[in-house]
Amino acid sequence: MSKRHHKHGKHAKPAPMVRVNLEAKYADHPRFYVGYGSNHNVVQMQARCKDAMPVCAGMMPDTLLVFSGVLTVEHVAGESTPVSVWHVSPRDIAALDRYEGYPRLYGKKTTHVTVRGERVECFYYTLNKPYHESPSSPYYYATVAEGYDDWGFDHAPLRAAQERARKAAAARPPERQTCAFCGDHGDERTMTQLGRRTWLCGHCSGYYADESLWPSQTSKNTRS
């Protein structure tokens, strides 16, 4: 074996890992996070964000819950969205950025809430445009609904968002999508949307609906 081959071949030392100083990276970042979708779910949130502490529940004014396979919120005067407030660490913020696909898939905004009589700055994520309304998968909806129960929220805003998405999808000219599992193409109205760009055909969604694989696949597409 030549010296060059030995140096750059299978015995070459791996490049050293570069550790990011999260405390420094997020030094000026708000430490209160506002969840409105799957991150209402206490079990899921605390599994993802090891240091996260639930703080309080409330309503975010002038926002409307919108489904585009996953959830986002839009500015609509007079509407309001049930939210959960969490205190998070720098490593939690990094985990949330990864989970939300920030900044490619979701952007980040700030708002203020009152926590124990003090007005504090919070951050939350919103889906980047363009997107269109479309209903969520049963798994994602159930995850969010479980979070609503965790915080004692009425399910009415969630049901209303899903129904608006169904109507919007039905009124929109159908697009052809590709099944993420089998690769078949089909009318999106006959398919199940797992995430913003992830679809299952009728056969695969029926097959995986009762399988343990379903949560592991869709967990990559549950957001906010």
Residue pairs with C-beta under 8 A, 6 or more apart in sequence:
1 9
6 12
20 94
22 90
22 91
22 93
22 94
23 90
25 90
25 94
26 90
26 93
26 94
29 90
29 93
29 123
30 110
30 120
30 121
30 122
30 123
31 87
31 88
31 89
32 55
32 85
32 86
32 87
32 88
32 113
32 115
32 120
32 121
32 122
32 123
33 39
33 52
33 85
33 86
33 87
33 88
33 92
33 93
33 96
33 122
33 123
33 124
34 60
34 83
34 84
34 85
34 86
34 111
34 113
34 122
34 123
34 124
35 45
35 83
35 84
35 85
35 86
35 124
35 147
35 224
36 60
36 63
36 65
36 71
36 73
36 81
36 82
36 83
36 84
36 124
36 224
37 70
37 71
37 144
37 147
37 222
37 223
37 224
38 44
38 70
38 71
38 140
38 143
38 144
38 147
38 222
38 223
38 224
39 45
39 48
39 84
39 86
39 96
39 147
39 224
40 82
40 84
40 144
40 147
40 148
40 150
40 151
40 153
41 143
41 144
41 146
41 147
41 150
42 54
42 147
42 150
44 143
44 147
44 222
45 52
45 86
45 147
46 52
48 95
48 96
48 99
49 86
49 88
49 89
49 91
49 92
49 95
49 96
50 91
50 92
51 88
51 89
51 91
51 92
52 86
52 87
52 88
52 89
52 92
53 86
53 87
53 88
54 84
54 85
54 86
55 85
55 86
55 87
55 115
56 84
56 85
56 113
56 115
57 82
57 83
57 84
57 85
57 151
57 152
57 153
58 82
58 83
58 85
58 113
59 80
59 81
59 82
59 83
60 73
60 80
60 81
60 83
60 111
60 124
61 80
62 75
62 76
62 77
62 78
62 79
62 80
63 73
63 74
63 75
63 76
63 79
63 80
63 81
64 73
64 74
64 75
64 76
64 79
64 81
64 161
65 71
65 73
65 81
65 157
65 158
65 160
65 161
66 72
66 73
66 74
66 133
66 161
66 164
66 165
67 133
67 134
67 135
67 136
67 161
67 162
67 164
67 165
68 127
68 131
68 132
68 133
68 134
68 165
68 196
69 134
69 135
69 136
69 137
69 140
69 193
69 194
69 195
69 196
69 198
69 221
70 127
70 136
70 140
70 195
70 196
70 221
70 222
70 223
70 224
71 127
71 136
71 144
71 161
71 223
71 224
72 106
72 126
72 127
72 131
72 224
73 81
73 124
73 126
74 126
81 157
82 148
82 151
82 153
82 154
82 157
83 113
83 124
84 147
84 150
84 151
85 113
85 115
85 122
86 92
88 96
96 102
96 125
99 223
100 106
100 125
100 223
100 224
101 223
102 108
102 125
103 128
104 128
105 127
105 128
105 196
105 223
106 125
106 126
106 127
106 128
106 223
106 224
107 125
107 126
107 127
107 128
108 123
108 124
108 125
108 126
109 123
109 124
109 125
109 126
110 121
110 122
110 123
110 124
111 121
111 122
111 123
111 124
112 119
112 120
112 121
112 122
113 119
113 120
113 122
114 120
124 224
125 223
125 224
127 196
127 223
131 196
132 168
132 169
132 172
133 164
133 165
133 168
133 169
134 165
134 168
134 169
134 188
134 193
135 162
135 165
135 166
135 169
135 193
136 144
136 162
136 165
136 193
137 192
137 193
137 194
137 200
137 218
137 221
138 192
138 209
139 194
139 214
139 215
139 218
139 222
140 194
140 195
140 218
140 221
140 222
141 158
141 162
143 222
144 158
145 155
145 158
148 154
148 155
148 158
169 188
169 189
170 189
174 187
174 188
174 189
175 188
176 185
176 186
176 187
176 188
177 185
177 186
177 187
177 188
177 191
177 199
178 184
178 185
178 199
179 185
179 186
179 191
179 199
179 200
179 201
179 204
180 194
180 198
180 199
180 200
180 204
180 217
181 200
181 201
181 204
181 208
182 201
182 203
182 204
184 201
184 203
186 201
186 202
188 199
190 201
190 202
191 199
191 200
191 201
191 202
191 205
192 199
192 200
192 202
192 205
193 199
194 200
194 217
194 218
194 221
195 218
195 220
195 221
195 222
195 223
196 221
198 221
200 208
208 214
208 217
